[in-house]
Amino acid sequence: MSELDRTDREKRLARIRKLSAFMKWAVSLVLVAIILLGGLVVVELTLPTELLLSPDETFDFAEVERRLDEVPYLQRLGIAALFGIAVALLSLAVWNIRQVFKRFQAMEFFSPKTLANVISIGVWLIVFAIFDLISDPIGSVILTYDFPPGERLVEVTLDGAEIFCLVLGTLMLLLGWILREAALIADENRQFV
């Protein structure tokens, strides 16, 4: 490798380290925001403190809109549980994204932990997308459960966010599997030399 190639490579690696460090902290802030805001919404649904939602404010779940003070407490608990699960699943995906940036910053491109994190991103995004898809009908039933029979709703929705998370999750899962195979092939080649 020539001196020019070595210098170019060092510049590229420095750029990877810098961007990975920045993204690690940016994703960390996003993760904190998801957890704090998600936790606040769960608290507001279960024990209204009027910090985020006033009792007469409307909220919607799966195209069903109701005032918070009209929804019985047990139903609000059910909605809060669904929302809490969604926040937890999304947080797990974002945590693994943070870990990948952390490992890239340390130049651990093909380490088993890095590859496991890439695969985990895919798994958690797929699980989140599937949960988001099934939580809409469940949430609409919970939110309208106190309505008289015949007025209860089951809303099934499919939007771009679910499709995006499903496609991105599948891509990350496949990328993780492919990178794992590439690392194994590179390791085998090193043993032959």
Buried (B, 14 or more C-beta within 10 A) or exposed (E): EEEEEEEEEEEEEEEBBEEBBEBBEEBBEBBEEBBEEBEBBBBBBBEBEEEEBEEEEEBEBBEBEBEBEEBEEEBBBBBBBBBBBBBBBBBBBBBBBBBBBBBBBEEBEBEEEBBBBBBBBBBBBBBBBBBBBEBBBBBBBBBBBBEEEEEBBEBEEEEEEBEEBBEBBBEBBEBBBEBBEEBEEEEEEEEEE
